[in-house]
């Protein structure tokens, strides 16, 4: 069962069909009950009209044998006296249930004179009590359901009972019935139509939902198949098809393509990083190996200072690569309070030609990583400065701004973003021996971003380059 309804298409079709089925059953039940109630009410109205017509004739002192309602039509009629005795009935009435009596043969009473006087007195008492005056018909009608056999045909009927006060026969109750055959026939016909039509309608709803859902989900299947092909081919340059709509599926396709583009850029960046790192490592390793091989063959020619320098470069390069790897892995900085002004004075203390103009500004982050940023900026500024390097720390709103400016030639506007890329050197003068591996500014910007800040390059007011680190102030 789980595999049968394992797709969104199947579940949507099942859900829509079930909802429509419940709605149809509820609506069908309401229609049947309303139809039955209306038809029963109509039959009761007809029965009441027949009963009141007979009661009107009784109020007019019409003899029983001349009552129009007893002339043998298809509607059963009974007339019952106060004692519940049947005094008149339809000519063809053979059997009846659901009324005051099941008798179909009238039994006329034969009271003596005293009884007649008593009846007259009782009749007078009834008229005195104000319930019904002689010749008056009760306004209330009592309804009941039953069955009757008229001229050999047995049917269900809706009976109406109406009371009438006569001045010669006392109070009588007229029971008249109207057949319920039309009600039964209409209900059966409606039920048959529903039993046939509802399954067909549900089949149509299921088929339409299946087709519409399949058409709506077709772009999703195209996206899935293309993603599977991209995964199998490992070709991140491919993109999933974007439908020409403006719905959720189109937004999903665009987001998927944006994710693929970001993933492609990330993979390409990692490939360039590995290639550049391998290239940078090859030179000092080759130089160190050459020196060691020469020293092995000619111990007197060993360049010990050069070997130490190459080893130190390898150590620094390995440390930089390790830090970049940690940053790329999403390492979060420590949540400590760091005073940028104190940090600037500490880093500037061991360097000549560096002046500090700083006000107190505390930020949250890793003291070691922020010290690395400042050290990289100072080393870069000293390599390009003519005479001096200036470090400033100030507050701007909710940000702390640390600036490092030099009086060198500055950075061309076209290169102010490129210098933050990894292994980038702007000119040949920045050799591997003097200018480093081209990772200092890249590390500085990555650390700044990890601390929720920015690092930008611009022109210093007095000429040269100005690097500004902006970080959120500590709360």
C-alpha positions as CSV (number, residue, x, y, z in Angstrom):
1,X,0.0,0.0,0.0
2,X,2.8,2.4,0.8
3,X,4.4,1.7,-2.6
4,X,1.1,2.1,-4.4
5,X,0.6,5.6,-2.9
6,X,4.3,6.5,-2.7
7,X,4.1,9.3,-5.2
8,X,2.6,12.8,-4.7
9,X,0.5,12.2,-7.8
10,X,-1.2,9.1,-6.4
11,X,-1.7,10.7,-3.0
12,X,-3.2,13.9,-4.5
13,X,-5.5,11.8,-6.6
14,X,-6.6,9.7,-3.7
15,X,-7.1,12.8,-1.5
16,X,-9.1,14.6,-4.1
17,X,-11.3,11.6,-4.7
18,X,-11.9,11.0,-1.0
19,X,-12.8,14.6,-0.4
20,X,-15.3,14.6,-3.4
21,X,-16.7,11.3,-2.2
22,X,-17.4,12.6,1.3
23,X,-18.9,15.8,-0.2
24,X,-21.1,13.8,-2.6
25,X,-22.3,11.4,0.2
26,X,-23.2,14.3,2.4
27,X,-24.9,16.2,-0.4
28,X,-26.7,13.1,-1.6
29,X,-28.0,12.4,1.9
30,X,-29.2,15.9,2.3
31,X,-30.9,15.8,-1.0
32,X,-32.7,12.5,-0.2
33,X,-33.8,13.7,3.2
34,X,-35.0,17.0,1.8
35,X,-36.8,15.3,-1.1
36,X,-38.5,12.8,1.2
37,X,-39.5,15.5,3.6
38,X,-41.0,17.7,0.9
39,X,-42.9,14.8,-0.7
40,X,-44.2,13.6,2.7
41,X,-45.3,17.2,3.4
42,X,-47.1,17.4,0.1
43,X,-48.8,14.1,0.8
44,X,-49.8,15.4,4.2
45,X,-51.3,18.5,2.6
46,X,-53.3,16.4,0.2
47,X,-54.5,14.2,3.1
48,X,-55.5,17.3,5.2
49,X,-57.4,18.8,2.3
50,X,-59.4,15.5,1.9
51,X,-60.0,15.3,5.6
52,X,-61.2,18.9,5.9
53,X,-63.5,18.5,2.8
54,X,-65.2,15.5,4.5
55,X,-65.3,17.5,7.9
56,X,-67.0,20.4,6.1
57,X,-69.7,18.1,4.8
58,X,-70.2,16.6,8.2
59,X,-70.5,20.1,9.7
60,X,-73.2,20.8,7.1
61,X,-75.2,17.7,8.4
62,X,-74.5,15.6,5.3
63,X,-75.5,12.0,5.8
64,X,-72.8,9.4,5.8
65,X,-74.0,7.8,2.6
66,X,-73.8,11.1,0.7
67,X,-70.3,12.1,1.7
68,X,-68.2,12.7,-1.4
69,X,-65.1,11.4,0.3
70,X,-66.5,7.9,0.8
71,X,-67.4,7.3,-2.9
72,X,-64.7,4.7,-3.5
73,X,-61.8,6.8,-4.8
74,X,-58.2,5.6,-4.2
75,X,-57.8,7.5,-0.9
76,X,-58.9,5.8,2.3
77,X,-61.2,7.7,4.6
78,X,-62.4,6.8,8.1
79,X,-64.9,8.7,10.4
80,X,-64.6,7.9,14.1
81,X,-66.9,9.1,16.9
82,X,-65.9,10.3,20.4
83,X,-65.8,6.7,21.7
84,X,-63.3,5.6,19.0
85,X,-66.0,3.6,17.1
86,X,-65.9,3.6,13.3
87,X,-69.1,5.2,12.0
88,X,-68.2,5.5,8.3
89,X,-65.5,4.5,5.9
90,X,-64.6,4.4,2.2
91,X,-66.5,1.9,0.1
92,X,-63.4,0.0,-1.2
93,X,-61.4,0.2,2.1
94,X,-60.4,-3.4,3.0
95,X,-57.6,-2.9,5.5
96,X,-55.9,0.0,7.3
97,X,-53.2,0.7,9.9
98,X,-51.8,3.9,11.4
99,X,-55.2,5.5,12.3
100,X,-57.3,5.6,15.5
101,X,-58.9,2.2,14.6
102,X,-58.1,-0.7,12.2
103,X,-61.8,-1.3,11.6
104,X,-63.0,-1.0,8.1
105,X,-66.7,-1.8,8.7
106,X,-68.8,0.9,10.4
107,X,-70.6,-0.1,13.5
108,X,-73.5,2.3,14.2
109,X,-74.4,2.6,17.9
110,X,-78.0,1.9,19.1
111,X,-78.4,3.8,22.3
112,X,-81.7,4.0,24.3
113,X,-83.5,7.2,24.9
114,X,-81.7,7.8,28.2
115,X,-78.4,7.4,26.5
116,X,-79.6,9.9,23.8
117,X,-80.5,12.4,26.5
118,X,-77.2,11.9,28.2
119,X,-75.5,12.3,24.8
120,X,-77.4,15.4,24.2
121,X,-76.5,16.7,27.7
122,X,-72.9,15.7,27.1
123,X,-73.0,17.4,23.8
124,X,-74.3,20.5,25.4
125,X,-71.6,20.3,28.0
126,X,-69.0,20.0,25.3
127,X,-70.3,23.1,23.6
128,X,-70.4,24.9,26.9
129,X,-66.7,24.1,27.7
130,X,-65.7,26.3,24.6
131,X,-63.5,23.7,22.8
132,X,-65.6,23.4,19.6
133,X,-69.0,24.9,18.7
134,X,-71.5,22.8,16.7
135,X,-70.5,23.0,13.0
136,X,-67.0,24.1,13.8
137,X,-63.9,22.3,12.5
138,X,-60.7,22.1,14.6
139,X,-57.8,24.1,13.3
140,X,-55.2,21.6,14.4
141,X,-54.4,18.5,12.3
142,X,-52.7,15.4,13.4
143,X,-50.5,13.4,11.0
144,X,-49.4,9.8,11.0
145,X,-48.0,7.2,8.6
146,X,-49.6,3.9,7.9
147,X,-50.8,1.6,5.2
148,X,-54.2,0.7,3.7
149,X,-55.6,-1.7,1.2
150,X,-58.1,-0.1,-1.2
151,X,-59.8,-2.2,-3.9
152,X,-57.1,-4.9,-3.5
153,X,-54.1,-2.5,-3.8
154,X,-52.0,-2.1,-0.7
155,X,-49.9,1.1,-0.3
156,X,-48.3,3.3,2.3
157,X,-50.2,6.4,3.1
158,X,-49.8,9.7,5.0
159,X,-52.9,10.2,7.2
160,X,-54.3,13.4,8.4
161,X,-56.8,13.5,11.3
162,X,-59.2,16.5,11.7
163,X,-61.9,16.9,14.4
164,X,-65.3,18.4,13.7
165,X,-68.2,19.2,16.1
166,X,-71.7,18.3,14.8
167,X,-74.9,19.3,16.5
168,X,-76.6,15.9,15.7
169,X,-73.8,13.3,15.9
170,X,-71.4,14.9,18.5
171,X,-67.7,15.2,17.9
172,X,-66.3,13.2,15.0
173,X,-62.7,12.7,13.8
174,X,-62.1,12.3,10.1
175,X,-59.0,10.3,9.0
176,X,-58.0,10.7,5.4
177,X,-55.0,9.4,3.6
178,X,-52.8,10.4,0.7
179,X,-50.6,7.8,-1.0
180,X,-46.8,7.9,-0.5
181,X,-46.1,6.0,-3.7
182,X,-44.8,9.2,-5.4
183,X,-42.5,9.8,-2.4
184,X,-41.1,6.2,-2.5
185,X,-40.7,6.3,-6.3
186,X,-38.9,9.6,-6.3
187,X,-36.6,8.6,-3.4
188,X,-35.8,5.3,-5.1
189,X,-35.2,7.0,-8.5
190,X,-32.9,9.6,-6.8
191,X,-31.0,6.9,-4.9
192,X,-30.5,4.9,-8.1
193,X,-29.2,7.9,-9.9
194,X,-26.8,8.6,-7.1
195,X,-25.6,5.1,-6.9
196,X,-24.9,5.1,-10.6
197,X,-23.8,8.6,-11.0
198,X,-21.6,9.1,-8.0
199,X,-19.1,6.3,-8.9
200,X,-18.9,7.7,-12.4
201,X,-18.3,11.2,-11.1
202,X,-15.6,10.0,-8.7
203,X,-13.9,8.2,-11.6
204,X,-14.0,11.4,-13.6
205,X,-12.6,13.4,-10.6
206,X,-9.8,10.8,-10.1
207,X,-8.9,10.7,-13.7
208,X,-8.9,14.5,-14.1
209,X,-6.9,14.9,-10.9
210,X,-4.4,12.3,-12.1
211,X,-3.9,14.0,-15.4
212,X,-3.7,17.6,-13.9
213,X,-1.4,16.5,-11.2
214,X,0.8,14.7,-13.6
215,X,1.0,17.7,-15.9
216,X,1.7,20.0,-12.9
217,X,4.5,17.7,-11.6
218,X,6.1,17.0,-15.0
219,X,8.6,19.9,-14.5
220,X,9.5,18.4,-11.1
221,X,10.2,15.1,-12.8
222,X,12.3,16.9,-15.4
223,X,14.3,18.6,-12.6
224,X,14.8,15.3,-10.8
225,X,16.0,13.5,-13.9
226,X,18.4,16.3,-14.8
227,X,19.7,16.4,-11.3
228,X,20.3,12.7,-11.4
229,X,22.1,13.1,-14.8
230,X,24.3,15.9,-13.3
231,X,25.1,13.7,-10.3
232,X,26.0,10.8,-12.6
233,X,28.1,12.9,-15.0
234,X,29.6,15.2,-12.3
235,X,29.2,18.0,-14.8
236,X,28.3,21.0,-12.6
237,X,28.1,23.3,-15.6
238,X,24.7,21.7,-16.6
239,X,21.5,23.3,-15.4
240,X,17.9,22.0,-14.8
241,X,15.1,23.2,-17.1
242,X,13.2,26.2,-15.8
243,X,9.4,26.2,-16.8
244,X,8.0,29.4,-18.3
245,X,5.6,29.8,-15.4
246,X,5.8,31.9,-12.2
247,X,4.7,29.3,-9.7
248,X,6.5,27.4,-7.0
249,X,8.0,24.9,-9.4
250,X,9.6,27.6,-11.5
251,X,11.1,29.2,-8.3
252,X,12.3,25.7,-7.3
253,X,14.1,25.4,-10.7
254,X,15.7,28.8,-10.4
255,X,16.8,28.1,-6.8
256,X,18.2,24.8,-7.9
257,X,20.2,26.4,-10.8
258,X,21.5,29.1,-8.4
259,X,22.6,26.3,-6.0
260,X,24.3,24.5,-8.9
261,X,26.1,27.7,-9.9
262,X,27.3,28.3,-6.3
263,X,28.4,24.7,-6.1
264,X,30.2,24.9,-9.4
265,X,31.9,28.1,-8.3
266,X,32.9,26.5,-4.9
267,X,34.3,23.4,-6.6
268,X,36.2,25.5,-9.1
269,X,37.5,27.6,-6.3
270,X,38.7,24.5,-4.5
271,X,40.3,23.2,-7.6
272,X,42.2,26.5,-8.2
273,X,43.1,26.5,-4.5
274,X,44.6,23.1,-4.6
275,X,46.4,23.8,-7.9
276,X,47.8,27.2,-6.6
277,X,48.7,25.6,-3.2
278,X,50.6,22.8,-5.0
279,X,52.4,25.4,-7.2
280,X,53.3,27.5,-4.2
281,X,54.6,24.5,-2.2
282,X,56.6,23.2,-5.1
283,X,59.1,26.1,-5.2
284,X,60.3,26.1,-1.6
285,X,60.3,22.3,-1.5
286,X,62.3,22.1,-4.7
287,X,64.7,24.8,-3.4
288,X,65.2,23.0,-0.1
289,X,65.7,19.7,-1.8
290,X,68.4,21.2,-4.1
291,X,70.2,22.7,-1.1
292,X,70.1,19.4,0.8
293,X,71.4,17.4,-2.3
294,X,74.2,19.9,-2.8
295,X,75.0,19.7,0.9
296,X,75.1,15.9,0.7
297,X,77.5,16.0,-2.2
298,X,79.5,19.0,-1.0
299,X,79.1,19.6,2.7
300,X,81.1,22.8,2.5
301,X,78.6,24.4,0.1
302,X,75.6,24.0,2.4
303,X,73.5,27.3,2.5
304,X,72.1,26.9,6.0
305,X,70.4,30.3,6.1
306,X,68.7,29.6,2.8
307,X,67.5,26.2,4.0
308,X,66.1,27.7,7.2
309,X,64.4,30.5,5.2
310,X,62.7,28.0,2.9
311,X,61.6,25.9,5.9
312,X,60.1,29.0,7.5
313,X,58.3,29.8,4.3
314,X,56.9,26.3,4.2
315,X,55.8,26.6,7.8
316,X,54.0,29.9,7.2
317,X,52.4,28.7,4.0
318,X,51.2,25.5,5.7
319,X,49.8,27.6,8.5
320,X,48.0,29.8,6.1
321,X,46.6,26.9,4.1
322,X,45.4,25.3,7.4
323,X,43.7,28.5,8.5
324,X,42.0,28.9,5.1
325,X,40.8,25.3,5.3
326,X,39.3,25.9,8.7
327,X,37.6,29.0,7.5
328,X,36.2,27.3,4.5
329,X,34.9,24.5,6.7
330,X,32.8,27.2,8.6
331,X,34.8,27.4,11.8
332,X,33.1,29.9,14.1
333,X,35.3,32.5,15.9
334,X,35.4,32.4,19.6
335,X,33.0,34.8,21.4
336,X,35.4,36.9,23.4
337,X,35.6,40.6,23.9
338,X,38.6,42.1,22.0
339,X,39.8,45.8,22.3
340,X,40.9,46.8,18.8
341,X,42.8,49.8,20.1
342,X,44.9,47.6,22.5
343,X,45.4,45.0,19.7
344,X,46.6,47.7,17.3
345,X,49.2,49.0,19.7
346,X,50.4,45.5,20.4
347,X,50.9,44.6,16.7
348,X,52.5,48.0,15.9
349,X,54.9,47.8,18.8
350,X,57.3,45.4,17.0
351,X,57.3,47.2,13.7
352,X,59.2,50.3,12.7
353,X,57.5,53.3,11.0
354,X,54.0,52.4,12.3
355,X,52.0,55.0,14.2
356,X,48.8,54.3,16.0
357,X,45.8,56.7,16.6
358,X,43.1,54.7,18.3
359,X,40.2,55.1,20.5
360,X,38.7,52.3,22.6
361,X,36.5,50.0,20.6
362,X,35.6,46.5,21.7
363,X,34.3,43.8,19.4
364,X,33.3,40.1,19.9
365,X,35.4,37.5,18.2
366,X,38.7,35.5,18.2
367,X,41.6,37.6,19.4
368,X,44.1,35.4,17.6
369,X,42.3,35.6,14.2
370,X,41.8,39.4,14.5
371,X,45.5,39.8,15.4
372,X,46.3,37.7,12.3
373,X,44.2,40.1,10.2
374,X,46.0,43.2,11.6
375,X,49.4,41.5,11.2
376,X,48.6,40.7,7.5
377,X,47.5,44.3,6.8
378,X,50.6,45.7,8.5
379,X,52.9,43.4,6.6
380,X,51.2,44.3,3.4
381,X,51.4,48.0,4.1
382,X,55.1,47.9,5.1
383,X,56.0,46.2,1.8
384,X,54.5,49.1,-0.2
385,X,55.0,52.1,2.1
386,X,57.7,54.6,1.4
387,X,58.2,55.9,4.9
388,X,55.3,55.3,7.3
389,X,52.2,53.3,8.0
390,X,49.3,54.7,10.1
391,X,46.8,52.6,12.1
392,X,43.6,54.2,13.2
393,X,40.7,52.8,15.3
394,X,37.4,54.7,15.6
395,X,33.7,54.2,16.2
396,X,31.0,54.8,13.5
397,X,27.6,54.1,14.8
398,X,27.4,50.5,15.9
399,X,30.6,49.6,14.1
400,X,34.3,49.7,15.0
401,X,36.5,50.8,12.1
402,X,40.2,49.8,12.0
403,X,42.1,51.4,9.2
404,X,45.7,50.7,8.0
405,X,47.1,53.3,5.5
406,X,50.5,53.6,3.8
407,X,52.1,56.3,1.8
408,X,53.0,54.0,-1.1
409,X,51.7,54.0,-4.7
410,X,48.3,52.6,-3.6
411,X,46.1,50.1,-5.4
412,X,44.5,50.7,-8.7
413,X,40.7,50.9,-8.5
414,X,40.3,48.0,-10.9
415,X,42.4,45.8,-8.7
416,X,40.8,46.7,-5.3
417,X,38.7,43.5,-5.3
418,X,41.1,41.2,-7.1
419,X,43.8,41.6,-4.4
420,X,41.5,39.8,-1.9
421,X,41.6,36.6,-4.1
422,X,43.9,33.8,-3.1
423,X,47.4,33.6,-4.5
424,X,47.0,36.9,-6.3
425,X,50.1,39.1,-6.9
426,X,49.6,42.4,-8.7
427,X,53.1,42.8,-10.1
428,X,56.4,41.0,-10.6
429,X,58.0,43.1,-7.9
430,X,56.0,41.1,-5.4
431,X,58.0,38.0,-5.8
432,X,57.4,34.8,-3.8
433,X,60.4,35.6,-1.7
434,X,59.5,39.2,-0.9
435,X,55.7,39.3,-1.4
436,X,54.6,36.1,0.1
437,X,52.2,33.6,-1.4
438,X,49.4,36.0,-1.9
439,X,47.2,34.6,0.9
440,X,47.5,37.4,3.5
441,X,44.7,39.6,2.2
442,X,42.5,36.7,1.3
443,X,42.8,35.4,4.9
444,X,42.1,38.8,6.3
445,X,38.9,39.2,4.4
446,X,37.7,35.7,5.2
447,X,38.3,36.3,8.9
448,X,36.4,39.7,8.7
449,X,33.4,38.0,7.0
450,X,33.4,35.2,9.7
451,X,33.2,38.0,12.3
452,X,30.2,39.6,10.7
453,X,32.3,42.5,9.2
454,X,33.8,43.7,6.0
455,X,37.3,44.5,4.7
456,X,37.7,46.9,1.8
457,X,40.5,48.7,0.0
458,X,40.5,52.3,-1.1
459,X,42.8,55.3,-1.6
460,X,44.3,56.9,1.5
461,X,43.8,60.6,2.0
462,X,47.6,61.3,1.8
463,X,48.1,58.9,-1.0
464,X,48.8,55.2,-0.9
465,X,46.4,52.4,0.0
466,X,43.9,52.4,2.8
467,X,42.4,49.1,4.1
468,X,39.4,49.4,6.5
469,X,38.1,46.6,8.7
470,X,34.6,47.2,9.9
471,X,33.2,45.0,12.7
472,X,30.1,45.2,14.9
473,X,30.7,46.7,18.3
474,X,30.4,44.4,21.3
475,X,27.1,44.7,23.2
